[in-house]
Amino acid sequence: MMRRCAKLAFGLFLALALGVGAHAADLRVNGVDVHSDVAPRVIGGSTYVSLRAVTQALRGDAALSWEGQAVVRGSGITLTAAPGACYLEANGRALYIANGIQAETGRLLVPVRVLAKALGAEVYWDAATGDVNIQSGSGTITSGDAFYNANDLYWLSHIISAESQGEPLVGKIAVGNVILNRVKSDEFPNTIYDVIFDSAWGVQFTPVANGTIYQEPTAESVLAAKLCLDGANTAGSSLYFLAPALTNSRWAAQNRPYVTTIGAHQFYG
């Protein structure tokens, strides 16, 4: 799974290695300055901070270790983060990081808002100074078992897997985005299951017709479904997708606005 994300962050790794990237202002946790051998920096519009420095400042009880990836264990929190990955996991939740987890001089850098969410904290910017302030919350992130609706995760992961064999993780997320965008749209049913099995204008998704919707989803498809349900979006407002090499249908291409192409799929709004 990690390799598919690493390509997205490769250019940013080079930028870090060359010293490119604007440094952010000062960082404080609960009003106390946080000092790190890797300064906060802005990458792709997000402020990145040292995973170790911020975690230790927020959670004095947490133990950090390296087990092929960074692992944080503390009261009520288990967090993992791997360099190059476009997500981190916290208490069974998958949190998307569009520009990837960065590595510099043996330290991992992650977006401050994502890390704060994982650790149950809040982020505030000082408008006058531009400084970043993190304030502890009352607990850590809600667990995946409690947060994800089991039925939604089941069917979303199944349709992603059936429709996205061989696609990169960002492409799998995009397919999930189409399903969730339809749920929100007045043009379609309002549940994940009903969107997938919608037949008002004929079968909407080939896996429903050929039965592959019932096959066990891949692990990466389950991950993609979790990322989607936690807000990851790589397809914008797309409501349709098609694989030109696999279908003769061009209705979406001829009648809906083009959004993007990811892997073998074209996406339309």
Order of alpha helices (4+ residues) and beta strands (2+ residues): alpha-beta-beta-beta-beta-alpha-beta-beta-beta-beta-beta-beta-beta-alpha-beta-beta-alpha-alpha-alpha-alpha-alpha-alpha-beta-alpha-beta-beta
